[in-house]
Amino acid sequence: MELRGKQKQYLKKEAHHMNPLFQVGKGGLNEEMLYQIGEALEKRELLKIALLQNTDEETEDVAATIEEKLQAIVVQQIGRTLVLFKPSSKEKNRRYSTVVEKI
């Protein structure tokens, strides 16, 4: 799914007041964390991830890995914070994707 400008703008607005749900620290991004991020995206559709200062990971590398392995969309990257979006496969969890489809 490719997002248009207005769709990204809406998702950025919705994510603005969210706190990061996951933090990538010195352990880096591993398979267990990817699994947990995938589960959280299935339930929430939109979330933030913060990269701590003590991590050796680069923000671009983390974003590319998440996009590749989870088929999620990186809506925004601000410094060391990523905003992720992935439409839920369950109808009851679709909060943002129904609005995004209408935009």
C-alpha contacts under 8 A as a table, 3 or more apart, distances in Angstrom:
res1	aa1	res2	aa2	distance
3	L	7	Q	5.90
3	L	8	K	6.25
4	R	7	Q	5.32
4	R	8	K	6.32
5	G	8	K	5.20
5	G	9	Q	6.09
6	K	9	Q	4.90
6	K	10	Y	6.19
6	K	103	I	6.96
7	Q	10	Y	5.19
7	Q	11	L	6.37
7	Q	100	V	5.63
7	Q	103	I	6.19
8	K	11	L	5.10
8	K	12	K	6.06
8	K	75	V	6.04
9	Q	12	K	5.15
9	Q	13	K	6.22
10	Y	13	K	5.15
10	Y	14	E	6.31
10	Y	100	V	7.66
11	L	14	E	5.04
11	L	15	A	6.11
11	L	46	L	7.75
11	L	75	V	7.28
11	L	85	F	7.99
11	L	96	Y	7.77
12	K	15	A	5.13
12	K	16	H	6.01
12	K	75	V	7.04
12	K	76	Q	6.99
12	K	83	V	7.64
13	K	16	H	5.30
14	E	17	H	7.13
14	E	18	M	7.86
15	A	18	M	5.24
15	A	46	L	7.12
15	A	47	L	6.95
15	A	48	K	7.43
15	A	83	V	7.11
18	M	47	L	7.41
18	M	48	K	7.10
19	N	48	K	6.70
20	P	23	Q	7.06
20	P	47	L	6.93
20	P	48	K	4.42
20	P	49	I	4.97
20	P	50	A	5.81
20	P	81	T	7.82
21	L	47	L	6.57
21	L	48	K	5.80
21	L	49	I	5.96
21	L	50	A	7.92
22	F	37	I	7.65
22	F	48	K	7.03
22	F	49	I	4.89
22	F	50	A	6.32
23	Q	49	I	5.77
23	Q	50	A	4.77
23	Q	51	L	5.62
23	Q	52	L	6.50
24	V	27	G	7.29
24	V	28	G	5.68
24	V	29	L	6.24
24	V	49	I	7.48
24	V	50	A	6.29
24	V	51	L	4.74
24	V	52	L	5.95
24	V	55	T	6.80
25	G	28	G	5.58
25	G	51	L	6.43
25	G	52	L	5.28
25	G	53	Q	7.53
25	G	54	N	6.05
25	G	55	T	4.78
26	K	52	L	7.82
26	K	54	N	5.42
26	K	55	T	4.12
26	K	56	D	6.49
27	G	30	N	7.72
27	G	55	T	7.11
28	G	55	T	6.23
28	G	56	D	7.00
28	G	57	E	6.22
29	L	33	M	6.29
29	L	34	L	7.05
29	L	57	E	7.75
29	L	62	V	7.19
30	N	33	M	5.40
30	N	34	L	6.27
31	E	34	L	5.00
31	E	35	Y	6.17
32	E	35	Y	5.09
32	E	36	Q	6.32
33	M	36	Q	5.06
33	M	37	I	6.09
34	L	37	I	5.08
34	L	38	G	6.09
34	L	66	I	7.33
34	L	69	K	8.00
34	L	70	L	7.68
35	Y	38	G	5.07
35	Y	39	E	6.27
36	Q	39	E	5.07
36	Q	40	A	6.16
37	I	40	A	5.08
37	I	41	L	6.07
38	G	41	L	5.10
38	G	42	E	6.25
38	G	70	L	6.32
39	E	42	E	5.12
39	E	43	K	6.57
40	A	43	K	5.23
40	A	44	R	5.88
40	A	45	E	7.50
41	L	44	R	5.09
41	L	45	E	4.53
41	L	46	L	6.31
41	L	47	L	7.01
41	L	85	F	7.11
41	L	86	K	6.14
41	L	87	P	7.89
41	L	88	S	7.23
42	E	45	E	5.77
42	E	86	K	7.28
42	E	87	P	7.29
42	E	88	S	4.88
42	E	89	S	7.01
42	E	90	K	7.78
42	E	93	N	7.37
43	K	88	S	6.80
43	K	93	N	5.62
44	R	47	L	7.02
44	R	88	S	7.75
44	R	93	N	6.75
44	R	94	R	7.99
44	R	95	R	7.80
45	E	84	L	7.86
45	E	85	F	5.42
45	E	86	K	5.08
45	E	87	P	5.53
45	E	88	S	5.94
45	E	93	N	7.70
45	E	94	R	7.30
45	E	95	R	7.52
45	E	96	Y	6.80
45	E	97	S	7.54
46	L	83	V	7.20
46	L	84	L	5.63
46	L	85	F	4.59
46	L	86	K	6.78
46	L	96	Y	7.52
47	L	83	V	5.81
47	L	84	L	5.43
47	L	85	F	6.82
48	K	81	T	6.77
48	K	82	L	5.52
48	K	83	V	4.55
48	K	84	L	6.17
49	I	81	T	5.64
49	I	82	L	5.16
49	I	83	V	6.59
49	I	84	L	7.79
50	A	80	R	5.89
50	A	81	T	4.43
50	A	82	L	6.45
51	L	55	T	6.84
51	L	57	E	7.85
51	L	59	T	7.17
51	L	80	R	5.21
51	L	81	T	6.24
52	L	55	T	5.76
52	L	80	R	7.46
57	E	61	D	6.91
57	E	62	V	6.82
58	E	61	D	5.26
58	E	62	V	6.36
59	T	62	V	5.21
59	T	63	A	6.15
59	T	79	G	7.99
59	T	80	R	6.00
59	T	81	T	7.75
59	T	82	L	7.86
60	E	63	A	5.07
60	E	64	A	6.12
61	D	64	A	5.10
61	D	65	T	6.11
62	V	65	T	5.13
62	V	66	I	6.17
63	A	66	I	5.27
63	A	67	E	6.14
63	A	74	V	6.59
63	A	82	L	7.33
64	A	67	E	5.14
64	A	68	E	6.07
65	T	68	E	5.14
65	T	69	K	5.95
66	I	69	K	5.36
66	I	70	L	5.46
66	I	71	Q	7.03
66	I	72	A	6.48
67	E	70	L	5.68
67	E	71	Q	4.85
67	E	72	A	4.84
67	E	73	I	5.92
67	E	74	V	6.99
68	E	71	Q	5.54
68	E	72	A	7.64
71	Q	86	K	7.41
72	A	84	L	6.49
72	A	85	F	5.78
72	A	86	K	4.85
73	I	84	L	5.65
73	I	85	F	5.16
73	I	86	K	6.17
74	V	77	Q	7.30
74	V	82	L	6.75
74	V	83	V	5.83
74	V	84	L	4.69
74	V	85	F	6.46
75	V	82	L	7.67
75	V	83	V	5.47
75	V	84	L	5.71
75	V	85	F	6.58
76	Q	82	L	5.91
76	Q	83	V	5.12
76	Q	84	L	7.44
77	Q	80	R	7.15
77	Q	81	T	5.78
77	Q	82	L	4.66
77	Q	83	V	6.41
78	I	81	T	5.24
78	I	82	L	6.53
87	P	94	R	6.94
87	P	96	Y	7.67
87	P	97	S	5.43
88	S	91	E	7.23
88	S	93	N	6.09
88	S	94	R	5.75
88	S	97	S	7.55
89	S	93	N	7.87
89	S	94	R	7.93
90	K	93	N	5.60
90	K	94	R	6.81
91	E	94	R	5.44
92	K	95	R	8.00
94	R	97	S	5.70
94	R	98	T	6.25
95	R	98	T	6.23
95	R	99	V	7.31
96	Y	99	V	5.37
96	Y	100	V	6.13
97	S	100	V	4.88
97	S	101	E	6.07
98	T	101	E	5.36
98	T	102	K	6.70
99	V	102	K	5.29
99	V	103	I	6.59
100	V	103	I	5.29
